Amino acid sequence: MGRVTTWRIFGTPPDRLVVAPTDLRIADPYIAYEIHTGRFPLAGRVLETDGQSPFLLIGPSLGFDEALHSFRWMRHLRAANNQDAFDDAKSLTEDWIGIWGKRRAGAAWDPNVTAQRILAWLSHSPIILKNQDRGFYKRFIKSLAQQTRYLRRVAPVMREGEKRFRVHLALAMATLAMPASPAAIKAAARSLDLELEKQILPDGGHVSRNPQVAMTILADLLPLRQTYLNLGHTPPKGLVSSIDRMFQALRFFRHTDGTLALFNGATAQPADRLLSVLRYDESAGEPLRLTPQMNYQRLSARNTVVIADTGPPPAGELSTTAHAGCLSFEMSCGRNRYVVNCGAPSYFQPRYGRLARTTAAHSTLTVDDTSSARVSNSSFLGPVIIGGPETVEVERRDDEAGRQGFIAKHDGFAEQFGLIHERSIQLSAEGNVVSGRDRLAKSTRHTLAIAKNTPATIRFHIHPKITLSRDLKNDIVLTASDGEFWTFYSPDIGADIEEDIFFADLAGPRRASQIVLSFYISQISDVSWSLVRSVPKAGI
């Protein structure tokens, strides 16, 4: 590293902190106790330090290392609010500064991790600096300034997406929390405003089409908005309106049990994590029926909700976590989720992550066990989506009788098989019948390329908490723990029950079941199905 670069990164550090922003994430004092005893439970794994600094050890996974170096776990120490926690906050922060402060490599200096660390250190500076000497205070402020300057250098060359957004968010917060000139504060606000314009769609969704991104971004945007207001600075012009729209998107993707739908990289989240963000939602009204830019549909009646993906995957670098789940859907009712997608693994698990992105891991149709979009193996491009649907057409079909529905089709199977997948779903006005139809039609722009025995499969992935069984008519019954049940019907072909795996569970991938409709395209190309709700009789 040359002299100019070194000067730009280290520079003259500020001499104090101006404000400590709020951390909205849920905290658990018990985790603080675990950390104090040398156990770090992060990203689904546990590291036993045996008295050593965790920053000198090799973590059990990349996801663990990223979580460790992000310092997001500092909130648990603050929640404990005792002297042990204060001492741990100081000693672990000083360990990091001494071991990694000048060693820019690995997960510790990933820009996204660095941005999270800056936000965590600023938010929890009251316990990190509690009763500390002036020397440590100066070292802490100096390290924050170095990390901030580093982010300013790498931000312009980062790929578009959530990580770049978080970097600009952290830079905006840093200019407020540490002494900065009015020009620097305005420059950071302008940069964040550009990211808001590029990444937050008019319907409130994120350009990645991942419903979960709005929640994770809001957890940092809300404290930033409040910090601008508390200090009397002018916030980015798009900040307030973007937050309002993102709340709108969160309500759209929220199932009846309070969880978010599992599309395009979304995974399991504790219910209280979503509530910790939604409690700041001051808007009222019912969720939208569709998101025009994200391209999803929502059908809702009498405590039954159907959410469907009716759009193509995002393009290029924005698709690194996107899934090949075009026309997949999820269904919930009351306190239960019934039909789901398999979702992304909760923690960093490469072998499952790739499987979770296939079409077969979604509640939709596949042709010859082939995904409607593929994931690149290129080390240069990264795991981006290639060869997916180019055209997705959708028509909303709600009627005056209160029925809600849509019909949509995509060309993800056109290039390889010459086929178009068309799906229609309707929810009755009473919310007790979900009826669907899947059809394969010849593409007008491609040559039909299927053999006599080319199979197609329609999958309905069932949430692990739902039990599948057969009734006396051999129809499949989906039973929840509270006794509510739905019955699955398919008049065209027999339905099978098969083993499945649900990736998006907080405890890790777990066994589940799926309903499968299998057929040969040369024999049948139009399949109807339905889910009908039954309420258990009193006393039974």
C-alpha positions in Angstrom: 0.0 0.0 0.0 1.5 3.3 -1.1 1.9 6.4 1.1 -1.0 8.3 -0.5 -3.3 5.4 0.0 -2.2 4.9 3.6 -2.8 8.6 4.3 -6.2 8.5 2.8 -7.2 5.5 4.9 -5.7 6.6 8.2 -5.9 10.4 8.0 -6.6 12.5 11.0 -9.1 10.8 13.3 -11.9 12.7 14.9 -11.7 13.3 18.7 -15.1 12.3 19.9 -18.5 10.7 19.0 -21.6 12.9 18.5 -24.3 10.4 19.0 -25.0 6.6 19.5 -27.8 5.5 17.2 -30.4 3.0 18.3 -30.1 -0.8 17.5 -33.6 -2.1 16.7 -32.7 -5.8 16.6 -33.9 -8.1 19.3 -31.3 -8.9 22.0 -30.9 -11.9 24.3 -29.0 -11.4 27.6 -28.4 -15.2 27.7 -26.2 -14.9 24.6 -24.1 -12.3 26.5 -23.6 -14.9 29.2 -22.5 -17.5 26.6 -20.0 -15.0 25.2 -18.7 -14.3 28.7 -18.0 -18.0 29.2 -16.1 -18.2 25.9 -18.9 -19.6 23.7 -19.9 -17.7 20.6 -23.2 -18.9 19.1 -23.4 -17.2 15.7 -24.8 -18.1 12.3 -26.0 -21.5 13.4 -22.6 -22.6 14.7 -20.8 -22.4 18.1 -17.1 -21.5 18.6 -15.5 -22.5 21.9 -12.6 -20.1 22.5 -11.0 -21.8 25.6 -9.8 -18.5 26.9 -8.4 -17.2 23.6 -9.6 -14.3 21.6 -12.1 -15.4 19.0 -10.4 -13.2 16.5 -7.3 -15.4 16.6 -9.2 -18.6 15.8 -10.5 -20.0 12.6 -14.3 -20.0 12.6 -16.5 -23.0 11.8 -17.9 -21.4 8.6 -17.6 -18.3 6.5 -21.0 -17.2 7.8 -19.7 -17.5 11.3 -16.7 -15.4 10.6 -18.8 -12.7 9.0 -21.2 -12.7 11.9 -18.3 -12.5 14.4 -16.5 -9.6 12.7 -19.7 -7.7 12.1 -20.1 -7.2 15.9 -23.9 -7.3 15.5 -23.8 -9.6 18.6 -22.8 -6.6 20.7 -26.5 -5.9 21.3 -26.7 -8.9 23.5 -24.0 -7.5 25.8 -25.8 -4.3 26.0 -29.0 -6.1 26.9 -27.2 -7.9 29.8 -26.4 -4.5 31.3 -23.9 -5.8 33.8 -20.2 -5.3 34.5 -19.1 -8.5 32.9 -20.9 -7.4 29.6 -19.2 -4.0 29.8 -15.8 -5.6 30.3 -16.4 -8.0 27.4 -17.5 -5.3 25.1 -14.3 -3.3 25.7 -11.9 -6.2 25.7 -13.3 -7.9 22.5 -13.4 -4.5 20.7 -9.7 -3.9 21.7 -8.8 -7.4 20.6 -10.2 -6.7 17.2 -8.4 -3.4 16.8 -5.1 -5.0 17.8 -5.4 -8.1 15.7 -7.4 -6.9 12.6 -7.3 -3.1 12.7 -4.4 -2.8 10.2 -4.7 -6.2 8.6 -7.2 -5.7 5.7 -8.0 -9.2 4.6 -10.6 -11.9 4.8 -14.1 -11.6 6.2 -13.0 -9.0 8.7 -12.7 -6.4 5.9 -15.5 -7.5 3.6 -17.2 -4.1 2.9 -20.6 -5.4 4.0 -19.1 -6.8 7.2 -17.2 -3.6 7.8 -20.4 -1.5 7.3 -22.2 -3.7 9.9 -19.3 -3.3 12.3 -19.3 0.4 12.1 -23.1 0.5 12.7 -22.7 -1.9 15.7 -19.8 0.0 17.2 -21.6 3.3 16.9 -24.8 2.0 18.3 -23.2 0.3 21.3 -20.4 2.8 22.0 -22.0 3.6 25.3 -21.1 0.1 26.7 -17.8 -0.2 24.7 -16.6 3.1 26.2 -18.2 2.8 29.6 -15.7 3.9 32.3 -12.8 3.5 29.8 -9.6 5.6 29.8 -8.8 8.3 27.3 -6.2 6.1 25.5 -8.8 3.4 24.6 -11.3 6.1 23.6 -8.8 7.5 21.1 -7.9 4.1 19.7 -11.6 3.2 19.3 -12.4 6.5 17.5 -9.3 6.2 15.3 -10.3 2.7 14.2 -13.8 3.8 13.4 -12.4 6.6 11.2 -10.1 4.2 9.4 -12.9 1.8 8.7 -15.1 4.6 7.4 -12.4 5.9 5.1 -11.9 2.4 3.8 -15.6 2.1 2.9 -15.5 5.5 1.1 -12.8 4.1 -1.1 -14.4 0.8 -2.0 -18.0 1.9 -2.3 -17.7 3.2 -5.8 -16.5 -0.1 -7.2 -18.9 -2.4 -5.4 -21.6 -4.3 -7.3 -25.1 -3.1 -7.0 -27.2 -4.7 -4.4 -28.0 -4.9 -0.7 -24.4 -4.9 0.4 -23.6 -1.7 -1.5 -26.7 -0.1 0.0 -25.6 -1.0 3.5 -22.1 0.5 2.9 -23.6 3.8 1.9 -26.0 3.7 4.8 -23.1 3.1 7.2 -21.2 6.0 5.7 -24.2 8.3 6.1 -24.5 7.2 9.8 -20.8 7.7 10.4 -20.9 11.3 9.2 -23.6 12.0 11.7 -22.2 10.1 14.6 -18.6 11.5 14.3 -17.7 15.1 13.7 -18.0 15.9 10.0 -18.3 19.0 7.9 -21.7 20.0 6.5 -20.4 19.2 3.1 -19.4 15.7 4.1 -22.8 15.1 5.7 -24.6 16.3 2.5 -22.3 14.2 0.3 -23.1 11.1 2.2 -26.8 11.9 2.1 -26.7 12.4 -1.6 -24.9 9.0 -2.1 -27.5 7.2 0.0 -30.2 9.0 -1.9 -28.9 7.6 -5.2 -28.9 4.1 -3.7 -32.5 4.6 -2.5 -33.5 5.7 -6.0 -31.7 2.7 -7.7 -32.5 -0.1 -5.2 -35.9 0.7 -3.7 -38.7 0.2 -6.2 -41.8 2.4 -6.3 -43.8 -0.4 -4.8 -41.4 -0.6 -1.8 -39.6 -3.7 -2.8 -35.9 -4.2 -3.3 -34.5 -4.7 -6.8 -33.3 -8.2 -5.8 -36.9 -9.2 -5.4 -36.1 -10.7 -2.0 -38.9 -9.8 0.4 -36.5 -10.1 3.4 -34.2 -7.3 2.2 -36.7 -4.6 3.1 -36.8 -5.9 6.7 -33.0 -6.0 7.1 -32.5 -2.6 5.5 -35.3 -1.0 7.5 -33.6 -2.1 10.7 -30.8 0.3 9.9 -32.7 2.9 8.0 -35.1 3.7 10.8 -32.3 4.6 13.3 -30.6 6.7 10.6 -33.9 8.6 10.0 -34.2 9.3 13.7 -30.6 10.4 14.0 -31.0 12.9 11.2 -34.1 14.3 13.0 -32.5 14.4 16.4 -29.4 16.3 15.2 -31.4 18.7 13.0 -29.8 17.6 9.7 -31.7 17.4 6.5 -32.1 13.7 5.6 -31.8 12.3 2.1 -34.8 13.5 0.1 -36.0 10.0 -0.6 -35.5 8.5 2.8 -38.9 9.1 4.4 -40.9 8.1 1.3 -38.7 5.0 0.8 -39.3 3.9 4.4 -43.0 4.2 4.0 -43.0 2.2 0.7 -40.8 -0.5 2.3 -43.3 -0.9 5.1 -46.0 -1.4 2.5 -43.9 -4.1 0.9 -43.4 -5.9 4.2 -47.1 -6.0 4.8 -47.6 -7.4 1.4 -45.3 -10.3 2.0 -46.4 -11.1 5.5 -48.3 -14.4 6.0 -51.2 -14.8 8.4 -48.8 -16.3 11.0 -46.7 -13.2 11.0 -43.7 -14.6 8.9 -42.4 -13.4 5.5 -42.9 -15.3 2.3 -40.0 -17.4 1.1 -39.0 -16.1 -2.4 -35.7 -15.2 -4.0 -33.3 -15.7 -1.1 -35.6 -15.1 1.8 -35.1 -17.4 4.8 -36.5 -18.0 8.3 -36.5 -15.1 10.7 -37.7 -15.0 14.3 -41.2 -13.5 14.4 -40.1 -10.9 16.9 -37.4 -9.6 14.5 -40.1 -8.6 12.0 -42.3 -7.2 14.7 -39.3 -5.1 16.0 -39.4 -3.3 12.6 -43.1 -3.3 11.9 -43.9 -1.5 15.2 -42.5 1.7 13.6 -45.0 1.4 10.7 -47.3 4.4 11.2 -49.3 3.7 8.0 -52.6 2.0 8.0 -54.7 0.0 5.5 -54.8 -3.4 3.9 -51.8 -4.8 2.0 -51.7 -4.2 -1.7 -53.0 -6.9 -4.0 -50.0 -6.8 -6.3 -46.6 -5.2 -6.4 -46.2 -3.8 -9.9 -42.4 -3.4 -10.0 -41.5 -6.5 -7.9 -44.1 -8.5 -9.8 -45.8 -10.5 -7.1 -49.5 -11.3 -6.5 -51.4 -11.5 -3.2 -54.8 -13.1 -2.8 -56.4 -12.6 0.6 -59.8 -13.4 2.1 -61.1 -14.4 5.5 -57.7 -15.1 7.0 -56.4 -17.0 4.0 -53.5 -15.6 2.0 -51.9 -16.7 -1.2 -48.7 -15.0 -2.4 -47.2 -15.8 -5.8 -44.1 -14.9 -7.8 -45.2 -13.6 -11.2 -42.0 -11.9 -12.4 -38.7 -12.8 -14.0 -35.6 -13.0 -11.8 -33.5 -9.8 -11.5 -30.8 -9.4 -14.0 -27.0 -9.7 -13.7 -25.3 -9.0 -10.4 -28.6 -8.5 -8.7 -29.5 -12.2 -9.1 -26.7 -13.7 -7.1 -29.2 -14.9 -4.4 -32.3 -15.1 -6.7 -34.2 -18.3 -7.2 -35.6 -20.1 -10.2 -39.1 -20.0 -8.7 -41.2 -18.2 -11.4 -44.9 -18.8 -10.8 -44.3 -20.5 -7.5 -46.8 -19.7 -4.6 -47.2 -20.0 -0.9 -50.4 -20.3 1.1 -51.2 -19.6 4.8 -54.3 -19.6 6.9 -54.8 -18.5 10.5 -51.7 -19.4 12.5 -50.4 -21.9 10.0 -48.4 -21.9 6.8 -49.5 -24.8 4.5 -47.9 -24.5 1.1 -44.4 -23.0 1.0 -41.2 -22.8 -1.0 -38.2 -24.6 0.5 -36.6 -21.2 1.1 -32.9 -20.3 1.5 -30.9 -21.9 4.3 -30.9 -19.7 7.4 -27.1 -19.7 7.6 -24.2 -20.0 5.2 -24.5 -23.6 3.7 -23.2 -23.8 0.1 -24.4 -27.4 -0.5 -27.9 -26.6 0.4 -27.9 -23.0 -0.9 -27.6 -24.1 -4.6 -30.3 -26.7 -4.2 -32.6 -24.2 -2.7 -32.4 -22.0 -5.8 -33.7 -24.7 -8.2 -37.2 -24.7 -9.5 -37.8 -28.1 -7.9 -37.4 -26.4 -4.5 -40.4 -24.2 -5.2 -44.2 -24.8 -5.3 -44.5 -24.7 -9.1 -44.0 -26.9 -12.2 -40.8 -28.3 -13.6 -40.2 -30.0 -17.0 -37.9 -33.1 -17.0 -36.6 -32.0 -13.6 -35.1 -28.9 -15.2 -35.1 -25.5 -13.6 -36.8 -22.6 -15.4 -33.5 -20.6 -14.8 -30.0 -21.8 -14.2 -27.2 -20.6 -11.9 -23.9 -19.7 -13.4 -20.8 -21.6 -12.4 -18.5 -18.8 -13.5 -16.0 -17.7 -10.9 -15.9 -14.3 -12.6 -19.6 -13.7 -12.8 -20.5 -15.3 -9.6 -23.6 -17.4 -8.9 -25.9 -15.2 -11.1 -29.0 -16.4 -12.8 -28.6 -17.2 -16.5 -31.1 -18.4 -19.1 -34.2 -17.7 -17.1 -37.6 -16.4 -18.2 -37.3 -13.4 -20.4 -41.1 -12.8 -20.7 -43.6 -13.2 -17.9 -47.1 -12.1 -18.6 -49.7 -11.7 -15.9 -53.3 -10.7 -15.7 -55.2 -10.0 -12.5 -58.7 -11.6 -12.4 -60.7 -10.3 -9.4 -64.5 -10.3 -9.8 -67.4 -8.5 -8.2 -68.4 -11.7 -6.2 -65.2 -11.2 -4.1 -63.1 -13.9 -5.8 -59.5 -12.9 -6.3 -57.1 -14.5 -8.8 -54.6 -14.2 -11.6 -53.4 -16.0 -14.7 -49.7 -15.8 -15.7 -47.3 -17.5 -18.0 -43.5 -17.6 -18.5 -41.1 -18.7 -21.2 -38.4 -20.2 -18.9 -38.8 -23.6 -20.6 -39.2 -22.3 -24.2 -35.6 -22.3 -25.3 -34.8 -25.9 -24.2 -38.2 -27.5 -24.6 -40.3 -25.1 -26.7 -42.9 -24.9 -23.9 -44.7 -22.1 -22.1 -45.8 -22.7 -18.5 -49.2 -21.0 -17.7 -50.6 -21.0 -14.2 -53.9 -19.6 -12.9 -54.8 -19.4 -9.2 -58.1 -18.3 -7.6 -59.1 -17.7 -4.0 -62.8 -17.9 -3.1 -64.5 -14.9 -1.5 -64.9 -17.0 1.7 -61.2 -17.8 1.7 -61.9 -21.6 1.9 -61.0 -22.7 -1.6 -57.8 -22.2 -3.5 -58.2 -23.5 -7.0 -55.4 -23.7 -9.6 -54.6 -24.8 -13.1 -51.2 -25.5 -14.7 -50.9 -25.8 -18.5 -48.0 -26.4 -20.8 -48.4 -24.9 -24.3 -46.2 -24.8 -27.3 -44.1 -21.6 -27.7 -44.9 -19.7 -30.8 -41.2 -18.6 -31.1 -39.4 -21.9 -30.4 -39.4 -25.4 -31.8 -41.1 -28.0 -29.7 -38.4 -30.3 -28.3 -40.0 -33.0 -26.1 -39.9 -36.7 -26.4 -42.8 -39.1 -25.9 -41.7 -39.8 -22.3 -40.7 -36.2 -21.3 -42.1 -35.8 -17.8 -43.5 -32.8 -15.9 -43.9 -32.4 -12.2 -46.0 -30.0 -10.1 -44.8 -29.7 -6.6 -46.5 -28.4 -3.5 -44.0 -28.1 -0.7 -45.7 -28.4 2.7 -44.5 -26.7 5.8 -42.8 -29.1 8.3 -45.4 -28.4 11.0 -48.2 -29.7 8.7 -49.0 -33.4 8.7 -50.1 -35.1 5.4 -52.4 -38.1 5.4 -55.0 -39.8 3.2 -58.8 -39.7 3.8 -61.3 -42.5 3.0 -61.5 -41.2 -0.6 -57.7 -41.3 -0.9 -57.5 -37.5 -1.1 -54.6 -35.9 0.7 -55.4 -34.0 3.9 -53.1 -31.3 5.3 -53.6 -31.1 9.1 -52.2 -28.4 11.4 -51.5 -28.8 15.1 -54.6 -26.7 16.0 -56.8 -29.1 14.2 -57.5 -27.0 11.1 -57.1 -29.0 7.9 -57.3 -28.5 4.2 -57.9 -31.2 1.6 -56.0 -31.4 -1.7 -57.8 -32.5 -4.8 -56.6 -33.2 -8.4 -59.3 -34.6 -10.7 -56.9 -35.1 -13.7 -54.1 -37.2 -12.1 -53.3 -38.9 -8.9 -51.3 -37.0 -6.3 -48.4 -38.6 -4.4 -46.9 -37.8 -1.1 -43.1 -37.7 -1.1 -40.3 -36.8 1.3 -39.0 -33.3 1.2 -36.5 -30.9 2.8 -37.3 -27.5 4.2 -34.2 -25.3 4.1 -35.5 -22.1 5.7 -35.7 -23.2 9.3 -33.9 -21.4 12.2 -32.5 -24.8 13.4 -31.2 -25.7 10.0 -32.7 -27.8 7.1 -35.3 -30.2 8.3 -37.4 -33.0 6.9 -40.8 -32.2 5.4 -43.3 -33.6 2.9 -44.5 -32.5 -0.5 -47.5 -33.2 -2.7 -46.4 -34.2 -6.2 -48.4 -34.4 -9.4 -46.4 -36.2 -12.1 -47.3 -36.7 -15.7 -46.0 -37.1 -19.3 -46.5 -34.0 -21.4 -47.4 -36.1 -24.5 -50.4 -37.5 -22.6 -51.6 -34.6 -20.6 -50.7 -30.9 -20.6 -53.4 -29.3 -18.6 -53.8 -30.1 -14.8 -56.3 -28.7 -12.4 -56.0 -28.9 -8.6 -57.6 -27.3 -5.5 -57.1 -26.9 -1.8 -60.4 -26.9 0.3 -60.5 -25.8 3.9 -62.4 -27.8 6.5 -63.0 -26.6 10.1 -63.0 -29.3 12.8 -66.3 -29.8 14.5 -66.6 -28.6 18.1 -65.8 -31.3 20.6 -63.8 -33.5 18.1 
